[in-house]
Amino acid sequence: MISKLTHALKNFIYGATTYDYVIDLMHKQFLHECLFQAAIFGDRYGIPTSNYYRLRLLPLLMKKFPLFDREILREKDLLEKL
């Protein structure tokens, strides 16, 4: 009973203080990874780049291609930034 109450209290304090920061940080990390993806594999998106190391990074980033494709090719609006 006390451990459940302690766990609930920890979750409440975490949600009230740092949860928004963590979510914002994860979103910014994803956007930086998208920029990295576009810089390395820009040919997939119509950005002319040439990089020797992209062949070495290809197996590591292959799983994330659908997420990056969806984010980079998504139509963006100027009001989303506000």
Secondary structure as the mmCIF struct_conf table of DSSP 4:
data_model
#
loop_
_struct_conf.conf_type_id
_struct_conf.id
_struct_conf.beg_label_comp_id
_struct_conf.beg_label_asym_id
_struct_conf.beg_label_seq_id
_struct_conf.end_label_comp_id
_struct_conf.end_label_asym_id
_struct_conf.end_label_seq_id
HELX_RH_AL_P HELX_RH_AL_P1 ILE A 2 THR A 17
TURN_TY1_P TURN_TY1_P1 THR A 18 THR A 18
HELX_RH_AL_P HELX_RH_AL_P2 TYR A 19 ILE A 40
BEND BEND1 PHE A 41 PHE A 41
HELX_RH_3T_P HELX_RH_3T_P1 GLY A 42 TYR A 45
TURN_TY1_P TURN_TY1_P2 GLY A 46 GLY A 46
TURN_TY1_P TURN_TY1_P3 TYR A 52 TYR A 53
HELX_RH_AL_P HELX_RH_AL_P3 ARG A 54 LEU A 61
HELX_RH_3T_P HELX_RH_3T_P2 MET A 62 LYS A 64
HELX_RH_AL_P HELX_RH_AL_P4 PHE A 65 LEU A 73
BEND BEND2 ARG A 74 ARG A 74
HELX_RH_3T_P HELX_RH_3T_P3 LEU A 78 LYS A 81
#
